[in-house]
Amino acid sequence: MSPAAAVPIADATHNVELLFGLFLIFAAAKLSAEIFERLKQPAVVGEILAGVLIGPHCLGWVTSTEASHLLSELGVVFLMFNVGLETKPAQILGVGSTATVVAVLGVVLPLAGGYALMRTPPFSSGVSNIEALFVGTAMVATSVGITARALASLGHLGSQSARIILGAAVIDDVLGLLVLAAVSSAAQGAVNVTELGLTALLSIAFIAFMALFAAPALTRAAPHAVRLRVGNAEFAVAVALCFGAAAAAVKIGVAAIIGAFLAGMALAEAAEKRHDLHAQVKGATELLVPFFLVNIGLQLDLSLFGDASTLWLSAALIAVAVVTKLVGCGIGALKLGRRAALQVGVGMIPRGEVGIVVAQIGLALGVIDSRLFGAVLIMACATTIIAPPLLRPLYGPSKALAE
Amino acid sequence: MSPAAAVPIADATHNVELLFGLFLIFAAAKLSAEIFERLKQPAVVGEILAGVLIGPHCLGWVTSTEASHLLSELGVVFLMFNVGLETKPAQILGVGSTATVVAVLGVVLPLAGGYALMRTPPFSSGVSNIEALFVGTAMVATSVGITARALASLGHLGSQSARIILGAAVIDDVLGLLVLAAVSSAAQGAVNVTELGLTALLSIAFIAFMALFAAPALTRAAPHAVRLRVGNAEFAVAVALCFGAAAAAVKIGVAAIIGAFLAGMALAEAAEKRHDLHAQVKGATELLVPFFLVNIGLQLDLSLFGDASTLWLSAALIAVAVVTKLVGCGIGALKLGRRAALQVGVGMIPRGEVGIVVAQIGLALGVIDSRLFGAVLIMACATTIIAPPLLRPLYGPSKALAE
């Protein structure tokens, strides 16, 4: 037995720092959200900027620790679970073909655009073919959490364009991870086609299982929940499903948030009109989401803006990232009218943590350097901050005053 | 800039293990709680035993990681915050003198009892004076989380004896930490009386501030909460207060859970009849508490029971721990009648994580050895598991069928 290793020693200094850090992150996020709401700006942006302000590159009050990272991950998992709970499978399946076109065009254009930019002078100097491919890959996957959060606080999560965005984000994530797997294996030698095919098949099977089998089974089982004796049984079952599906998604090779979203969607009908269950899930979500948003801000290094070449590269990447998603996804949704197409296009812009993760893998593989990494980081943060203020006028006045 | 260090690389294997571990802990806890409820046994014990079962010393499915430890700490913080929300300051102040007597007797007897046991043959062989004092100190502080959880699920959190237990636990914790500070500094050389006095003064000032100033101020401010624009503003304020008070408590030298309890108590009147706020806090609590309970079980090494001398020592420690709290706290509450005295005595038995923390500090200082550490660990877990089944018959049939 190694007792000292079993539990970290309760070190008072560590505990003060941990709890004070959590307090600072949470309070700064909510204070900033309140200020942004009063200025009629999106609270999401306020919470991200709170992270920039208190982060290591500005005031230096908090840094991204293992604790804030864990809570951030749980935050986006619960955020997407919550969004899933508001989304019935039939609503997504009903927009399935449009969502697929939106997703495919929204993958192809940013990948091609990012690659082309990095092969164009002056940006192409010293950039290899595989490096350009990696930058393109980092521009592929939409980070739907930010859009979902913004749409929820605008009271438009139930609109048709919101459903297309959610459906497209699920497909987009699967495609994005297949591209990442292909590019990563190309960077390390040869592409394993069998493995890629297997990941694709498993992803499709998982989505079909959750939407077509788990959802009706849970809806049938819901009336029997009263037989459970444990306190808050419905919430306990919901959380276990959320964790289980998130773990299964990562195991298959898809992002955890996709599993959480699918778990929420599978429960949407079963959970309908269960006010306490919704309030409890909302409590867990509202506790954790500020850590997700602040953590994005914590990663933005303002000193990167001091270097002119990084600045120009970032600006070019941001422009390509915005235009390719806007055009690609917008064209995919054009048959719904120009306004809806714009809503979908803008809603798919944020790359958030997905782009950062791809860039980190590139950095870890030694494929991209720290200057390119910095530029991708700025692109990911900027696209995240740009989208919510654009969504507000596109969706018109807020339907729900309180979220 | 060191981008790779800023955020841990999103390693798919790490993510699968993390999410699967969280799923296992949560699902095992809730499944076990359901089984225990059906067997008419306390769910709390079921969740702790689930931790023993899936832990490193039994099935080996999960170990105590930094992630489970963080969620465990947040779990007990929210548990006590939730309990505080159900407790108005006047209710605690009304039982203040009884609670003080209960706390003082409940500190003196276990300290003396534990010390005396370790100075009595055969247990005294090879045990120094300071080692005996440390074991006594590990027996001082009640871990009120377990009792609060059990009383809440029995629907008796509002009873007079429950209020005495909560009040006594707050005072007991302050006294326990003063004893720990004194014994720790004695082990390292000399006792700093000035520092001890300062900690005592700060603790009393903090408790008085929260009960006499913060509580009425928050009650007066509550009707103005509607002016806040941010979504779920009441919940955001409540969580910020909880984190802030927990951090302040640790900074002063008291346990984080005492700060969280006081924050909840300060909000109790302001939060009255705000159903959604209570449901949201309950959601956050129910998500995190299973990690606290399972984490206790994860730390219990069953192989310790293979060594006869450790086994006898543990048995003696458990007996002394149970009898000294039962008698000390029972006598303190005797004027309320024998049944209430027994309820208070039993409710104060659990040592839980507080005893473990003291033992760990002793181990880190090199004052106690791993055999004594193991015995204290068993004592802490056993007293935690013993209390809830004893509380149930003492409080009679459950008032609330669902918690």
Boltz contact constraints between the chains, C-beta under 6 A:
constraints:
  - contact:
      token1: [A, 1]
      token2: [B, 301]
      max_distance: 6.0
  - contact:
      token1: [A, 3]
      token2: [B, 370]
      max_distance: 6.0
  - contact:
      token1: [A, 3]
      token2: [B, 373]
      max_distance: 6.0
  - contact:
      token1: [A, 6]
      token2: [B, 64]
      max_distance: 6.0
  - contact:
      token1: [A, 6]
      token2: [B, 299]
      max_distance: 6.0
  - contact:
      token1: [A, 7]
      token2: [B, 64]
      max_distance: 6.0
  - contact:
      token1: [A, 7]
      token2: [B, 299]
      max_distance: 6.0
  - contact:
      token1: [A, 9]
      token2: [B, 360]
      max_distance: 6.0
  - contact:
      token1: [A, 9]
      token2: [B, 364]
      max_distance: 6.0
  - contact:
      token1: [A, 10]
      token2: [B, 357]
      max_distance: 6.0
  - contact:
      token1: [A, 15]
      token2: [B, 250]
      max_distance: 6.0
  - contact:
      token1: [A, 16]
      token2: [B, 250]
      max_distance: 6.0
  - contact:
      token1: [A, 16]
      token2: [B, 251]
      max_distance: 6.0
  - contact:
      token1: [A, 19]
      token2: [B, 246]
      max_distance: 6.0
  - contact:
      token1: [A, 19]
      token2: [B, 247]
      max_distance: 6.0
  - contact:
      token1: [A, 19]
      token2: [B, 250]
      max_distance: 6.0
  - contact:
      token1: [A, 19]
      token2: [B, 256]
      max_distance: 6.0
  - contact:
      token1: [A, 20]
      token2: [B, 247]
      max_distance: 6.0
  - contact:
      token1: [A, 22]
      token2: [B, 243]
      max_distance: 6.0
  - contact:
      token1: [A, 23]
      token2: [B, 243]
      max_distance: 6.0
  - contact:
      token1: [A, 23]
      token2: [B, 244]
      max_distance: 6.0
  - contact:
      token1: [A, 23]
      token2: [B, 247]
      max_distance: 6.0
  - contact:
      token1: [A, 26]
      token2: [B, 239]
      max_distance: 6.0
  - contact:
      token1: [A, 26]
      token2: [B, 240]
      max_distance: 6.0
  - contact:
      token1: [A, 26]
      token2: [B, 243]
      max_distance: 6.0
  - contact:
      token1: [A, 27]
      token2: [B, 240]
      max_distance: 6.0
  - contact:
      token1: [A, 30]
      token2: [B, 236]
      max_distance: 6.0
  - contact:
      token1: [A, 33]
      token2: [B, 230]
      max_distance: 6.0
  - contact:
      token1: [A, 34]
      token2: [B, 230]
      max_distance: 6.0
  - contact:
      token1: [A, 37]
      token2: [B, 229]
      max_distance: 6.0
  - contact:
      token1: [A, 37]
      token2: [B, 230]
      max_distance: 6.0
  - contact:
      token1: [A, 38]
      token2: [B, 229]
      max_distance: 6.0
  - contact:
      token1: [A, 64]
      token2: [B, 6]
      max_distance: 6.0
  - contact:
      token1: [A, 64]
      token2: [B, 7]
      max_distance: 6.0
  - contact:
      token1: [A, 66]
      token2: [B, 66]
      max_distance: 6.0
  - contact:
      token1: [A, 67]
      token2: [B, 70]
      max_distance: 6.0
  - contact:
      token1: [A, 70]
      token2: [B, 67]
      max_distance: 6.0
  - contact:
      token1: [A, 153]
      token2: [B, 231]
      max_distance: 6.0
  - contact:
      token1: [A, 229]
      token2: [B, 37]
      max_distance: 6.0
  - contact:
      token1: [A, 229]
      token2: [B, 38]
      max_distance: 6.0
  - contact:
      token1: [A, 230]
      token2: [B, 33]
      max_distance: 6.0
  - contact:
      token1: [A, 230]
      token2: [B, 34]
      max_distance: 6.0
  - contact:
      token1: [A, 230]
      token2: [B, 37]
      max_distance: 6.0
  - contact:
      token1: [A, 231]
      token2: [B, 153]
      max_distance: 6.0
  - contact:
      token1: [A, 231]
      token2: [B, 403]
      max_distance: 6.0
  - contact:
      token1: [A, 232]
      token2: [B, 286]
      max_distance: 6.0
  - contact:
      token1: [A, 235]
      token2: [B, 286]
      max_distance: 6.0
  - contact:
      token1: [A, 236]
      token2: [B, 30]
      max_distance: 6.0
  - contact:
      token1: [A, 239]
      token2: [B, 26]
      max_distance: 6.0
  - contact:
      token1: [A, 239]
      token2: [B, 287]
      max_distance: 6.0
  - contact:
      token1: [A, 240]
      token2: [B, 26]
      max_distance: 6.0
  - contact:
      token1: [A, 240]
      token2: [B, 27]
      max_distance: 6.0
  - contact:
      token1: [A, 243]
      token2: [B, 22]
      max_distance: 6.0
  - contact:
      token1: [A, 243]
      token2: [B, 23]
      max_distance: 6.0
  - contact:
      token1: [A, 243]
      token2: [B, 26]
      max_distance: 6.0
  - contact:
      token1: [A, 244]
      token2: [B, 23]
      max_distance: 6.0
  - contact:
      token1: [A, 246]
      token2: [B, 19]
      max_distance: 6.0
  - contact:
      token1: [A, 247]
      token2: [B, 19]
      max_distance: 6.0
  - contact:
      token1: [A, 247]
      token2: [B, 20]
      max_distance: 6.0
  - contact:
      token1: [A, 247]
      token2: [B, 23]
      max_distance: 6.0
  - contact:
      token1: [A, 250]
      token2: [B, 15]
      max_distance: 6.0
  - contact:
      token1: [A, 250]
      token2: [B, 16]
      max_distance: 6.0
  - contact:
      token1: [A, 250]
      token2: [B, 19]
      max_distance: 6.0
  - contact:
      token1: [A, 251]
      token2: [B, 16]
      max_distance: 6.0
  - contact:
      token1: [A, 256]
      token2: [B, 19]
      max_distance: 6.0
  - contact:
      token1: [A, 276]
      token2: [B, 279]
      max_distance: 6.0
  - contact:
      token1: [A, 279]
      token2: [B, 276]
      max_distance: 6.0
  - contact:
      token1: [A, 279]
      token2: [B, 279]
      max_distance: 6.0
  - contact:
      token1: [A, 279]
      token2: [B, 280]
      max_distance: 6.0
  - contact:
      token1: [A, 280]
      token2: [B, 279]
      max_distance: 6.0
  - contact:
      token1: [A, 280]
      token2: [B, 282]
      max_distance: 6.0
  - contact:
      token1: [A, 280]
      token2: [B, 283]
      max_distance: 6.0
  - contact:
      token1: [A, 282]
      token2: [B, 280]
      max_distance: 6.0
  - contact:
      token1: [A, 283]
      token2: [B, 280]
      max_distance: 6.0
  - contact:
      token1: [A, 283]
      token2: [B, 283]
      max_distance: 6.0
  - contact:
      token1: [A, 283]
      token2: [B, 284]
      max_distance: 6.0
  - contact:
      token1: [A, 284]
      token2: [B, 283]
      max_distance: 6.0
  - contact:
      token1: [A, 284]
      token2: [B, 284]
      max_distance: 6.0
  - contact:
      token1: [A, 284]
      token2: [B, 287]
      max_distance: 6.0
  - contact:
      token1: [A, 286]
      token2: [B, 232]
      max_distance: 6.0
  - contact:
      token1: [A, 286]
      token2: [B, 235]
      max_distance: 6.0
  - contact:
      token1: [A, 287]
      token2: [B, 239]
      max_distance: 6.0
  - contact:
      token1: [A, 287]
      token2: [B, 284]
      max_distance: 6.0
  - contact:
      token1: [A, 299]
      token2: [B, 6]
      max_distance: 6.0
  - contact:
      token1: [A, 301]
      token2: [B, 1]
      max_distance: 6.0
  - contact:
      token1: [A, 357]
      token2: [B, 10]
      max_distance: 6.0
  - contact:
      token1: [A, 360]
      token2: [B, 9]
      max_distance: 6.0
  - contact:
      token1: [A, 364]
      token2: [B, 9]
      max_distance: 6.0
  - contact:
      token1: [A, 373]
      token2: [B, 3]
      max_distance: 6.0
  - contact:
      token1: [A, 403]
      token2: [B, 231]
      max_distance: 6.0
